[in-house]
Amino acid sequence: MFEDAAMDVFRHNKEAFRRFSKANGLSEDLIWGSKDVLKEREVILGLMTKCEKISRKMTEAVTRVTERGLGSIKPPALLNKRLQLKPYQQVGLNWLVLLHKNKLSGILADEMVSGSSRLQ
């Protein structure tokens, strides 16, 4: 990157670095620290790009299910054929499968509270 090349010039030419820092009123620590910030910015931008890709894939998958309806959701092959999932269970299971396929993790929870464990 350009920033790395510029910092390399300073690294090999200490006098140019001193003149630059004095001319701009910047401390050497501030200038070297900015290099770290720029590198961290690159890492964050990379992560954000990855998140945007995953988000697009997830949106497309959810949109397909929404457009086709719940009847288009098939139970996993590993599920015992004698067992029947409720539609909301199938949606939840498929959501977890979708997360897994995209190398994500998640927790599936609902808002129901058992009467015996509810705080009063």
C-alpha positions as CSV (number, residue, x, y, z in Angstrom):
1,M,0.0,0.0,0.0
2,F,1.0,3.6,-0.4
3,E,1.1,4.2,3.3
4,D,3.6,1.3,3.7
5,A,5.8,2.7,1.0
6,A,5.7,6.2,2.5
7,M,6.7,4.8,6.0
8,D,9.5,2.8,4.4
9,V,11.0,6.0,3.1
10,F,11.0,7.4,6.6
11,R,12.4,4.2,8.1
12,H,15.4,4.3,5.8
13,N,15.9,8.1,5.9
14,K,15.9,9.2,9.5
15,E,16.7,12.8,8.6
16,A,13.8,13.1,6.2
17,F,11.6,11.7,9.0
18,R,12.8,14.3,11.5
19,R,12.3,17.1,9.0
20,F,8.8,15.9,8.2
21,S,7.8,15.6,11.8
22,K,9.2,19.0,12.7
23,A,7.7,20.7,9.7
24,N,4.3,19.4,10.5
25,G,4.5,19.7,14.2
26,L,3.9,16.0,14.7
27,S,5.7,13.7,17.2
28,E,7.5,10.6,15.9
29,D,5.2,8.5,18.1
30,L,2.1,10.0,16.5
31,I,3.4,9.3,13.0
32,W,4.4,5.7,13.7
33,G,1.1,5.2,15.5
34,S,-0.8,6.4,12.5
35,K,0.8,3.5,10.6
36,D,-0.8,1.1,13.1
37,V,-4.2,2.8,12.7
38,L,-4.0,2.5,8.9
39,K,-3.2,-1.2,9.2
40,E,-6.0,-1.8,11.6
41,R,-8.3,0.1,9.3
42,E,-7.4,-2.3,6.5
43,V,-8.3,-5.3,8.7
44,I,-11.6,-3.7,9.7
45,L,-12.5,-2.9,6.1
46,G,-11.7,-6.6,5.1
47,L,-14.0,-7.8,7.9
48,M,-16.8,-5.5,6.9
49,T,-16.5,-6.7,3.3
50,K,-16.8,-10.3,4.5
51,C,-19.8,-9.4,6.6
52,E,-21.5,-7.7,3.7
53,K,-21.0,-10.8,1.5
54,I,-22.4,-13.1,4.2
55,S,-25.3,-10.7,4.7
56,R,-26.2,-10.7,1.0
57,K,-26.1,-14.6,1.0
58,M,-28.3,-14.7,4.1
59,T,-30.8,-12.2,2.7
60,E,-31.0,-14.1,-0.6
61,A,-31.6,-17.4,1.2
62,V,-34.3,-15.9,3.5
63,T,-36.0,-14.2,0.5
64,R,-36.2,-17.5,-1.3
65,V,-37.9,-19.2,1.6
66,T,-40.2,-16.2,2.0
67,E,-41.2,-16.2,-1.6
68,R,-41.7,-19.9,-1.9
69,G,-43.6,-20.2,1.4
70,L,-43.1,-22.6,4.4
71,G,-44.2,-25.6,2.3
72,S,-40.9,-25.4,0.4
73,I,-38.9,-26.1,3.5
74,K,-37.9,-29.7,3.8
75,P,-36.9,-31.4,7.0
76,P,-33.2,-32.6,7.2
77,A,-32.5,-36.1,5.9
78,L,-31.1,-37.0,9.4
79,L,-34.4,-36.5,11.0
80,N,-36.3,-39.7,11.8
81,K,-39.1,-40.0,9.2
82,R,-41.7,-40.7,12.0
83,L,-41.1,-37.3,13.5
84,Q,-42.9,-34.3,12.3
85,L,-41.6,-30.8,13.0
86,K,-44.0,-27.9,13.5
87,P,-43.6,-25.2,10.9
88,Y,-41.9,-22.8,13.4
89,Q,-39.5,-25.6,14.4
90,Q,-38.6,-26.2,10.7
91,V,-38.0,-22.5,10.1
92,G,-35.8,-22.3,13.2
93,L,-33.8,-25.4,12.2
94,N,-33.3,-24.2,8.7
95,W,-32.1,-20.8,10.1
96,L,-29.5,-22.7,12.1
97,V,-28.5,-24.8,9.1
98,L,-28.2,-21.6,7.0
99,L,-25.9,-20.1,9.7
100,H,-23.8,-23.3,9.8
101,K,-23.4,-23.3,6.0
102,N,-22.1,-19.8,6.1
103,K,-19.6,-20.7,8.9
104,L,-21.6,-18.6,11.5
105,S,-22.9,-19.5,14.9
106,G,-26.0,-18.5,16.6
107,I,-28.5,-19.2,19.3
108,L,-32.1,-19.8,18.5
109,A,-34.4,-18.7,21.3
110,D,-38.0,-17.6,21.6
111,E,-40.0,-15.4,23.9
112,M,-41.9,-18.1,25.7
113,V,-41.4,-18.5,29.4
114,S,-42.4,-21.6,31.3
115,G,-45.0,-20.8,34.0
116,S,-42.9,-22.6,36.6
117,S,-39.7,-20.6,35.9
118,R,-41.4,-17.2,35.3
119,L,-40.4,-14.5,37.8
120,Q,-43.2,-13.1,39.8
